């Protein structure tokens, strides 16, 4: 789904979305027993997973992606924000080394920073780094969209969804990010986990509501009705954007998933139910934004045994031996 391009540069944004291509999978690499990048790319192709989120410009992975049709959300790690914000030359070098040098890799977005919080020492470098990366891409003649990923901890109010608003302490980050995205017509990336909302309030939130299994509407909100937690959280972010003057900003769900072990309600059956229902559900939009497919990236491709706490090790669709942990219909 890239623009038809007869030159060697194929780093171009998509202009057409088909519902079967709405789903990507996040490729985290924090495991000491994972398959080689070549094997991983073969697995993406075998299961017709057309999009990938990659958290840093891993050279071996970028090399394995050459010449494939997999579209990549490529990350600039938080640890690089200060260096890239410090000078345009540093940003130009990053784009040269990680994008231009891999001209036959289909980069869809550059995700500058992930879940940056106001208390982070590098928070003040986020938007300058985004701007420098965008300048570098523009100078290289590349129309790749630049964004950043936030988590839903940025929300102060979220219930009911129409009351959604950002926390005051996040506004020094959120406001300049929103302005940048509106000015560049790029989407906001949101890591969205009903799992964490559910385990944080099992008294008031039913498991069926979190797993897209509620038989009837659970949360009324004016004229809108909510049958699942995913829609409620996403529409709360849309409501918060509206209150910040960015109601037309598009959201890409840059992470969502459910773990199979290690914590509350972590079973293979729950993960299978959540992820398969998610894949089907995002084809149709939310009550607030109906009919528009939601580009979504499932977290994650593999279990990653170097993560903590225990439940963080078990988000994979696949085990490190490349076997699916449960049936998944990626279409």
Residue pairs with C-beta under 8 A, 6 or more apart in sequence:
1 14
1 15
1 16
1 17
1 18
1 21
1 50
1 71
2 10
2 12
2 13
2 14
2 69
2 71
2 106
3 12
3 13
3 14
3 15
5 12
8 103
8 104
9 103
9 141
9 142
10 103
10 104
10 105
10 106
11 99
11 100
11 103
11 105
11 106
11 107
11 142
11 144
12 106
12 142
12 143
12 144
13 108
13 109
13 143
13 144
13 145
14 71
14 108
17 293
17 295
19 283
19 293
20 48
20 50
20 331
21 50
21 51
22 282
22 283
22 293
22 294
22 295
22 296
23 49
23 50
23 51
23 279
23 282
23 296
23 297
23 298
23 330
24 49
24 50
24 51
24 52
24 53
24 71
24 73
24 295
24 296
24 297
24 298
25 44
25 49
25 51
25 52
25 53
25 297
25 298
25 299
25 300
25 301
25 317
26 52
26 53
26 55
26 254
26 255
26 297
26 298
26 299
26 300
26 301
27 40
27 52
27 53
27 54
27 55
27 61
27 300
27 301
27 302
28 55
28 299
28 300
28 301
28 302
28 304
29 55
29 58
29 61
29 304
30 304
30 306
30 307
31 302
31 303
31 304
31 305
31 306
31 320
32 305
32 306
33 305
33 320
34 40
34 302
34 304
34 320
35 43
35 302
35 320
35 322
36 60
36 64
37 58
37 60
37 61
37 63
37 64
38 64
39 322
40 61
40 64
40 301
41 61
41 64
41 65
41 68
41 70
43 49
43 301
43 318
43 322
44 50
44 52
44 68
44 70
44 301
45 68
45 70
47 328
47 330
48 330
48 331
49 70
49 330
50 69
50 70
50 71
51 70
51 71
51 72
51 73
51 108
51 295
51 297
52 65
52 70
52 71
52 72
52 73
53 72
53 73
53 75
53 111
53 254
53 255
53 297
54 61
54 62
54 72
54 73
54 74
54 75
55 75
55 77
55 114
56 75
56 76
56 77
57 74
57 75
57 76
57 94
57 97
57 98
62 98
62 102
62 105
63 102
65 72
65 102
65 105
65 106
66 102
66 104
66 105
67 104
68 105
68 106
69 106
70 106
71 106
71 107
71 108
72 105
72 106
72 107
72 108
73 108
73 109
73 110
73 111
73 189
73 254
73 297
74 98
74 99
74 107
74 109
74 110
74 111
75 110
75 111
75 112
75 114
76 84
76 94
76 110
76 111
76 112
76 113
76 129
76 133
77 113
77 114
78 113
78 114
78 116
78 120
78 122
79 122
80 94
80 129
81 112
81 113
81 116
81 122
81 125
81 126
81 129
82 122
82 125
82 129
83 90
84 90
84 91
84 94
84 112
84 125
84 129
84 132
84 133
85 125
85 126
85 128
85 129
85 132
86 125
87 132
88 132
88 135
88 136
90 132
91 129
91 132
91 133
91 135
91 136
92 136
92 139
94 133
94 136
95 133
95 136
95 137
95 140
95 142
96 136
96 140
99 105
99 107
99 110
99 137
99 140
99 142
99 144
100 140
100 142
107 142
107 144
108 144
108 145
109 144
109 145
109 146
109 147
109 186
109 187
109 189
109 252
110 133
110 137
110 144
110 145
110 146
110 147
111 147
111 148
111 149
111 189
111 254
112 126
112 129
112 130
112 133
112 146
112 147
112 148
113 122
113 126
113 129
113 130
113 148
113 149
114 148
114 149
114 191
115 149
115 150
115 151
115 153
115 191
116 122
116 123
116 126
116 148
116 150
116 173
117 123
117 153
117 170
117 173
118 169
118 170
118 172
118 173
123 172
123 173
126 148
126 173
126 177
127 173
127 176
127 177
127 180
130 146
130 147
130 148
130 177
130 180
131 180
133 146
134 146
134 184
137 143
137 144
137 146
145 184
145 185
145 186
145 187
146 180
146 184
146 186
147 181
147 186
147 187
147 188
147 189
147 252
148 177
148 188
148 189
149 189
149 190
149 191
149 254
149 255
150 174
150 177
150 188
150 189
150 190
150 191
151 190
151 191
151 193
152 158
152 190
152 191
152 192
152 193
152 197
152 233
152 236
152 237
154 166
154 167
154 170
154 174
154 240
155 164
155 165
155 166
155 167
155 236
155 237
155 240
156 165
156 166
156 167
156 168
157 163
157 164
157 165
157 236
158 164
158 232
158 233
158 236
159 219
159 232
159 236
160 219
160 220
160 221
160 222
160 226
160 232
161 219
161 221
161 224
161 226
161 231
161 232
161 233
161 235
161 236
161 238
161 239
161 287
161 288
162 221
162 222
162 224
162 235
162 239
163 236
163 239
164 235
164 236
164 237
164 238
164 239
164 240
164 243
165 239
165 240
165 243
166 174
166 240
166 243
166 244
174 244
175 244
177 188
178 188
178 241
178 244
178 245
178 246
178 249
180 186
181 187
181 188
181 246
181 249
182 246
182 248
182 249
187 249
187 250
187 251
187 252
187 295
188 237
188 241
188 249
188 250
188 251
188 252
189 251
189 252
189 254
190 234
190 237
190 251
190 252
190 253
190 254
191 253
191 254
191 255
191 256
191 299
192 230
192 233
192 234
192 237
192 253
192 255
192 256
193 255
193 256
193 257
194 210
194 228
194 229
194 230
194 233
194 256
194 274
195 210
195 257
195 258
195 259
195 265
195 274
197 205
197 210
197 229
197 233
198 205
198 207
198 209
198 210
198 229
198 265
199 263
199 264
199 265
202 264
202 265
205 229
206 214
206 218
207 213
207 265
207 270
208 214
208 215
209 218
209 227
209 228
209 229
210 228
210 229
210 274
211 228
211 258
211 270
211 273
211 274
211 277
212 227
212 228
212 230
212 273
212 274
212 277
212 278
212 281
213 273
213 277
214 227
214 228
216 227
217 225
217 226
217 227
218 226
218 227
218 228
219 225
219 226
219 232
220 226
221 287
224 235
224 287
224 288
225 287
226 232
226 235
226 287
228 281
230 256
230 278
230 281
231 281
231 286
231 287
234 251
234 253
234 286
234 294
235 286
235 287
235 288
235 289
237 251
238 247
238 251
238 286
238 288
238 289
239 288
241 247
241 249
241 251
251 294
252 294
252 295
252 296
252 297
253 282
253 294
253 295
253 296
253 297
254 297
255 297
255 298
255 299
256 278
256 296
256 297
256 298
256 299
257 271
257 274
257 275
257 298
257 299
257 300
257 315
258 266
258 270
258 271
258 274
258 275
258 315
259 266
259 271
259 311
259 312
259 314
259 315
260 266
260 267
260 268
260 270
260 271
260 314
260 315
260 316
260 325
260 326
261 267
261 310
261 311
261 313
261 314
262 309
262 310
262 311
262 312
262 313
262 314
263 309
263 310
263 311
266 311
266 314
268 325
268 326
269 326
271 325
271 326
272 326
272 327
272 328
275 298
275 317
275 328
276 327
276 328
276 329
278 296
278 298
279 296
279 298
279 328
279 329
279 330
279 331
280 329
282 293
282 294
282 295
282 296
283 293
284 290
284 291
284 293
285 291
285 292
285 293
285 294
286 294
298 317
299 315
300 315
300 316
300 317
301 316
301 317
301 318
302 316
302 317
302 318
302 319
302 320
303 313
303 314
303 315
303 316
303 318
303 319
303 320
303 325
304 312
304 313
304 315
304 316
305 313
305 320
307 313
316 325
317 324
317 325
317 326
317 328
318 324
318 325
319 325
